[in-house]
């Protein structure tokens, strides 16, 4: 289904571990050219896994995407190294910590919003000129969250709000840039077995899993195909402005 990804230039932020790395490995299996991004300490392992999967070209970029200039730098370097950009997957981000209302600080607010909003906005902003030139038609896929609709857990109101922000922002990008042959879509994971949930006790994880209709968390490899679905013109060429929930039915929990 995703054979049209062969040879495409795909930049995936936040791809040294978890969902991002699983997506990069799967893209590699289909012969894509993949740009990875994350912590410098995780570079060698991530690159070796994506190369082993079969990627035609792999390059790793380490940058702080809470900074707009570094967002542009990563995008420009990738475009130069790969000869253009066909797909951007905005997966950089995270919980950023927990802070109850009544205790919020400017520093915490800026940390979470920069982590999840600034990174997606300014990576996409820098990529638009390159995506407009893509011979395949550009695709931007961003990571949302079930929390973007239902709200975050205790102390995570900002996290949920930032994911709602990204989803709403992309609806406007659809209006602005569809005429440039660029598609924008969201994958919204639910309870996935990644480092994101390391702050939860085993008891809480079990409780959350038991509340999901499918009865368990997902592995990152089960989420990765959804990102490539939106990256593939063959699979989703007439889809834009969509949000795909990958959550085991969490929205149907009583």
Secondary structure, 3 states (H helix, E strand, C coil): CCHHHCCCEEEECCCCCHHHHHHHHHHHHCCCEEEEECCHHHHHHHHHHHHHHCCCEEEEECCCCCCHHHHHHHHHHHHHHHCCCCEEEECCCCCCCCCCCCCCCHHHHHHHHHHHHHHHHHHHHHHHHHHCCCCCCEEEEEECCCHHHHCCCCCCHHHHHHHHHHHHHHHHHHHHHHHHCEEEEEEEECCECCHHHCCCCHHHHHHHHHHCCCCCCECHHHHHHHHHHHHCHHHHCCCCCCEEEECCCHHHCC
